[in-house]
Amino acid sequence: MTAEIIDGKAFAAGLRERVGAAVPAFHKASGRAPGLAVVLVGEDPASQVYVRSKGKATLAAGMQSFEHKLPASVSQDDLIAVVEALNADDMVDGILVQLPLPPQIDEKAVIATIDPMKDVDGFHVVNAGKLAVGEEALVPCTPLGCLMLLKDKLGSLSGLNAVVIGRSNIVGKPMAQLLLQESCTVTVAHSRTKDLPDVVRRADIVVAAVGRPEMVKGDWIKPGATVIDVGINRVPAAEDGKTRLVGDVDYASAAEAASAITPVPGGVGPMTIAVLLRNTLVAAHRRVGLAPPAGL
Ligand code: NAD
């Protein structure tokens, strides 16, 4: 079997279009465009790239983008004061503090300051708790994007065996909660899991969010399974000494066994920003008491 490629890039483009198309109606009803504020601390090159592309995508969707750049030496109190000002700013519907933060700052304390209604990353404990008990929440962008791709490919996920590899608060745990909500039988595997290949072999759905290049091999994949590769790993390329991006799944061998698989790049990666825009639009609607548009 050679797997069908799940084209996250195309799906993300469609989602961004649908979000953009819903902005004028929100503007008409509320008198303003939805607004996303991104706070960047320090000069980490990868974070700068992410923040720049988030800002561009926000504007392209017709939303307002607010960027706050703070020096790496900023104190926790000063950063929290910026977040509090954004909480109080009515033009701001979504607040994203780009992680990681410098060592003098407690990430948890900063995230806890974000108004849960504006927590478009879905990292606040209120949103994590709401997701866990099945209440309306803002859900972390990457796992929600993975779920969208899975539902688009498979339709109903009910009764399927899903194995999530990785238990981070950002990807693995919310992914498991989302799959449980879809009535999957969910196993969460992690660094202490015994016989991981055997655990993965039981899965109709495999979501790999580990951060280890090409760890999941093709002979771990049950024939016909659907594989979602969240990993983004930069490895040296043998040919030219440059680096290349690979996922947590050994794509070539896994594609022989799976029925569908996300590539890296071009799979899950583009979904994250698209879902961030979606979350911002949803947060904007909820904040002004409007129902978010259906089908997002
Ligand atoms: P993390 O480091 O916080 O968590 C990794 C998880 O993998 C841990 O729970 C750990 O228990 C598990 N793990 C580590 N080694 C393992 C092993 N040998 N066997 C089984 N499990 C093991 O990472 P994260 O933030 O969840 O990110 C995971 C990957 O996803 C990274 O490659 C990251 O770059 C990528 N990522 C991509 C996006 C995106 O937009 N596509 C977003 C977030 C993260």
Residues whose N, C-alpha, C, O or C-beta is under 5 A from the ligand:
A	BS01	NAD	T142 G166 R167 S168 I170 V171 G172 A189 H190 S191 A209 V210 G211 V230 G231 I232 N233 V268 G269 T272
